[in-house]
Amino acid sequence: MINRRKFLQTSSLLSLATFARPSFALPKKTMYINNTDVAIIGSGPAGLSLANQLSQSGIKVLVIESGPLNGYSERAQKRNKVLDAGYGLPYTLGVATKRMTGGTSNAWGGVCPRFQADDLLCKSKFDYAADWPITYQELDHYYCKAERFLQVFNPTKQCSPFKLTDGSVNLAQKLRTHGFKDTAAASVTVNSDGDFQALRLKHSHLPSLLKNKNFSLITNVTARSFNIDTSGNVKSVLGNDDEGNVVKINCKTVVICAGAIQSARLLMLLNNQRSDFSFGADGGHLGANFMDHPAVKMTMFENPSNEMHSKHKPLPPAKFGQAHIWQWYGHYRKQGVGAYLPYVVQNSESNKDSLSKDIKSDDLAKGKILQFSILCEQEPLRENRFELTNKETDEFGDPLPMLWYKPSDFDKRTYQHAITNMQQFLEKSQSLKAAQKIDVHLGRHHLMGTTKMAQKDKDGVVDKNLKVFGSNNLYILGGSVFPSGGAANPTLTIVALAIRLAKHLIQTRV
Ligand SMILES: Cc1cc2nc3c(=O)[nH]c(=O)nc-3n(C[C@H](O)[C@H](O)[C@H](O)COP(=O)(O)OP(=O)(O)OC[C@H]3O[C@@H](n4cnc5c(N)ncnc54)[C@H](O)[C@@H]3O)c2cc1C
C-alpha cells in the first residue's frame, strides 16, 4: 500500500526537480487526493499553526503550498505580482510576501507584540463598518499559546517558557535612563539559548509536523478554484502543479491561508467562476480595507559629551538588544491620531552595512547607535483596495490583482505626530541626537484587512468564526480578517486566531 504522506512528500520533491520547465500549454493528467478532513491553502505562519493544532487533535490535514519545498523560486515568486493602479505602491508588494514553504516567515523579523484592547475597535474609532466581532478577552485567551508556538519571549507575561539574553532587558533600562517611559524588552522570537532569532517555520516546525501521521504537505501546487455543490458546500480544491497537471483535493473543509492579497484573490476568482454564488462579497468589503503599518525610521546616537553619563550611574553595557516604547500607544486617539509603537534596536557591528555612512564605527562598537522604527496605525478605508484585472494574468491565465492604496489624512496625522513627539523629545534630551534624516515608509509588509471579519455580512467577508459569509465550510485565516490593524506587528495575532479557529473546527467536528 502506498503511504499517502510519503507519496506527497516524494511527489513534492519530484516536481521540484523539474520546476524549471517552460509553463504548460497542454492539459495533462489529473491527480486525486482523498481522505482529507481539512485542506489548508498556504504554509505560512497561519497555515502551519492551524495545521499543527488540528493534526495534533486527530484531524487529517493537507497543506497545499504553491512555492517550492526548499529554497526560493523566481517562477513561484512571480505568482505574487501585484499591479499598481496609479497611486503608487507602498513597496514592491509581490516581493514582500514569499511564495515558498513557510511563507513570509522566511523573510520576517520575528517581532511579536500583542494587540491592545482598543486595537479591536473599528466602528467606535473610525465610524466605519463594525468593531471586531470578538472581544479582547477572547483574543487574549489565545496569546499565551500563540507565544509558545512562535517561541516568543514576552517580557511582561510569564506564560512562556522562553528566556532572553540580557541585551534587550538592558536596552529597555537604557531607554528609561534616556527619559523614555513604559519601555520593555521587545517580544521577539528566540532560540533555545535565549538569543533573538527570527523563526523560520520551515525549519522550526515542519520537521516535527511531518512526523505526525495526520499531517501532509504538497508543494509546487497552486490552488486556483473550488468545486462547490448547489448548497454552497466546497467539495474539493482544484490546483495546478508546475507541470500543468491538475490536482484535485477532496475534503470536508477548506481554510484559505494564502496571505492578505492572495486569500482575497482566491475568493474573487471563485466568485468570477460562479454566477450563482457571491461568497463574502455582499457588503462590498472583499479586497477592500487594505491596511499596512506606515512606519517612521530614524537613527539616533548617544551623545558622548553629555554630562548625564557622569551624573548618573553608568549606562548598562552595550549589547545587541531590542525594545519597545509603549508610552504613546493609543494615547492620542481622542485627538484623532492613531496608535504608534516605537521599536528600538541597539546596533552592533553585525548590521553596520544597513546604517548611514555618518555613523562612526567607534560608536557602533560601543553600542551607541539606536535605530528607531515606529509602526503607525492605519485607517481602514474602502478605497484602499484591490481588484482583479485582465490587463495581466499569471502563468495559469488567472487575472492579477491591481491595488489602489494611499495614506489618508488620519494616516498622515499619525506618523506626523510620531515624528513631532520624537523631535520634541530629542530637543529636550541632551543624551540623544538624531544621526540621520527621518524616513517615512508607507508600509512595513504587514498586509491586513481585505477579508475582514464581522458579525453581519454587510460589514465584512467572514464571520466571527472566520467562515466566509454564504458558505458552509470555507474559511479564511490571516491578517486579511483584521477589521482594524492597531500598530502592533500582526503575526502573533494571526497565530492566536489560528488556535481559536482550530478549536472551533474541532468542536464542530469537521
Ligand atoms: C521583511 C518582512 C518583515 C516582517 N517582519 C515581521 C515581524 O517582525 N513581525 C510580524 O508580526 N510580522 C512581520 N512580517 C509580516 C509576516 O511575515 C506576516 O504577517 C506573516 O507571514 C503572515 O502569515 P500568513 O501565513 O498569513 O501569510 P504568508 O506568510 O504570506 O504565507 C502565505 C502562504 O500561502 C502560499 N500561497 C499563496 N497563494 C497560494 C495558492 N494560490 N495556492 C497555494 N499556496 C499559496 C504562499 O506561497 C505562502 O507560503 C514581516 C514581513 C516581511 C516581508
Ligand as a Chemical Component Dictionary entry (heavy atoms), coordinates in Angstrom:
data_LIG
# 
_chem_comp.id                   LIG 
_chem_comp.type                 NON-POLYMER 
_chem_comp.pdbx_formal_charge   0 
_chem_comp.three_letter_code    LIG 
# 
loop_
_chem_comp_atom.comp_id 
_chem_comp_atom.atom_id 
_chem_comp_atom.alt_atom_id 
_chem_comp_atom.type_symbol 
_chem_comp_atom.charge 
_chem_comp_atom.model_Cartn_x 
_chem_comp_atom.model_Cartn_y 
_chem_comp_atom.model_Cartn_z 
_chem_comp_atom.pdbx_ordinal 
LIG C1  C1  C 0 10.522 41.832 5.536  1  
LIG C2  C2  C 0 9.347  41.457 6.397  2  
LIG C3  C3  C 0 9.461  41.589 7.776  3  
LIG C4  C4  C 0 8.363  41.239 8.584  4  
LIG N1  N1  N 0 8.525  41.320 9.945  5  
LIG C5  C5  C 0 7.507  40.963 10.747 6  
LIG C6  C6  C 0 7.658  40.990 12.161 7  
LIG O1  O1  O 0 8.737  41.284 12.672 8  
LIG N2  N2  N 0 6.589  40.658 12.926 9  
LIG C7  C7  C 0 5.398  40.295 12.386 10 
LIG O2  O2  O 0 4.453  40.027 13.132 11 
LIG N3  N3  N 0 5.231  40.235 11.043 12 
LIG C8  C8  C 0 6.256  40.546 10.225 13 
LIG N4  N4  N 0 6.101  40.467 8.863  14 
LIG C9  C9  C 0 4.800  40.021 8.340  15 
LIG C10 C10 C 0 4.682  38.497 8.449  16 
LIG O3  O3  O 0 5.657  37.879 7.638  17 
LIG C11 C11 C 0 3.270  38.075 8.041  18 
LIG O4  O4  O 0 2.359  38.678 8.959  19 
LIG C12 C12 C 0 3.061  36.575 8.100  20 
LIG O5  O5  O 0 3.998  35.869 7.348  21 
LIG C13 C13 C 0 1.650  36.265 7.584  22 
LIG O6  O6  O 0 1.458  34.872 7.640  23 
LIG P1  P1  P 0 0.452  34.151 6.642  24 
LIG O7  O7  O 0 0.624  32.698 6.861  25 
LIG O8  O8  O 0 -0.887 34.745 6.798  26 
LIG O9  O9  O 0 0.941  34.557 5.167  27 
LIG P2  P2  P 0 2.302  34.191 4.425  28 
LIG O10 O10 O 0 3.388  34.018 5.395  29 
LIG O11 O11 O 0 2.487  35.190 3.352  30 
LIG O12 O12 O 0 2.016  32.764 3.790  31 
LIG C14 C14 C 0 1.110  32.569 2.727  32 
LIG C15 C15 C 0 1.461  31.265 2.036  33 
LIG O13 O13 O 0 0.459  30.949 1.065  34 
LIG C16 C16 C 0 1.075  30.475 -0.114 35 
LIG N5  N5  N 0 0.141  30.690 -1.218 36 
LIG C17 C17 C 0 -0.299 31.875 -1.718 37 
LIG N6  N6  N 0 -1.204 31.657 -2.699 38 
LIG C18 C18 C 0 -1.345 30.322 -2.815 39 
LIG C19 C19 C 0 -2.135 29.495 -3.653 40 
LIG N7  N7  N 0 -2.983 30.014 -4.558 41 
LIG N8  N8  N 0 -2.015 28.139 -3.522 42 
LIG C20 C20 C 0 -1.173 27.602 -2.603 43 
LIG N9  N9  N 0 -0.403 28.346 -1.788 44 
LIG C21 C21 C 0 -0.495 29.698 -1.880 45 
LIG C22 C22 C 0 2.349  31.287 -0.191 46 
LIG O14 O14 O 0 3.297  30.675 -1.023 47 
LIG C23 C23 C 0 2.780  31.322 1.277  48 
LIG O15 O15 O 0 3.563  30.208 1.624  49 
LIG C24 C24 C 0 7.160  40.781 8.025  50 
LIG C25 C25 C 0 7.068  40.638 6.629  51 
LIG C26 C26 C 0 8.154  40.969 5.826  52 
LIG C27 C27 C 0 8.041  40.806 4.341  53 
# 
loop_
_chem_comp_bond.comp_id 
_chem_comp_bond.atom_id_1 
_chem_comp_bond.atom_id_2 
_chem_comp_bond.value_order 
_chem_comp_bond.pdbx_ordinal 
LIG C1  C2  SING 1  
LIG C2  C3  SING 2  
LIG C2  C26 DOUB 3  
LIG C3  C4  DOUB 4  
LIG C4  N1  SING 5  
LIG C4  C24 SING 6  
LIG N1  C5  DOUB 7  
LIG C5  C6  SING 8  
LIG C5  C8  SING 9  
LIG C6  O1  DOUB 10 
LIG C6  N2  SING 11 
LIG N2  C7  SING 12 
LIG C7  O2  DOUB 13 
LIG C7  N3  SING 14 
LIG N3  C8  DOUB 15 
LIG C8  N4  SING 16 
LIG N4  C9  SING 17 
LIG N4  C24 SING 18 
LIG C9  C10 SING 19 
LIG C10 O3  SING 20 
LIG C10 C11 SING 21 
LIG C11 O4  SING 22 
LIG C11 C12 SING 23 
LIG C12 O5  SING 24 
LIG C12 C13 SING 25 
LIG C13 O6  SING 26 
LIG O6  P1  SING 27 
LIG P1  O7  DOUB 28 
LIG P1  O8  SING 29 
LIG P1  O9  SING 30 
LIG O9  P2  SING 31 
LIG P2  O10 DOUB 32 
LIG P2  O11 SING 33 
LIG P2  O12 SING 34 
LIG O12 C14 SING 35 
LIG C14 C15 SING 36 
LIG C15 O13 SING 37 
LIG C15 C23 SING 38 
LIG O13 C16 SING 39 
LIG C16 N5  SING 40 
LIG C16 C22 SING 41 
LIG N5  C17 SING 42 
LIG N5  C21 SING 43 
LIG C17 N6  DOUB 44 
LIG N6  C18 SING 45 
LIG C18 C19 SING 46 
LIG C18 C21 DOUB 47 
LIG C19 N7  SING 48 
LIG C19 N8  DOUB 49 
LIG N8  C20 SING 50 
LIG C20 N9  DOUB 51 
LIG N9  C21 SING 52 
LIG C22 O14 SING 53 
LIG C22 C23 SING 54 
LIG C23 O15 SING 55 
LIG C24 C25 DOUB 56 
LIG C25 C26 SING 57 
LIG C26 C27 SING 58 
# 
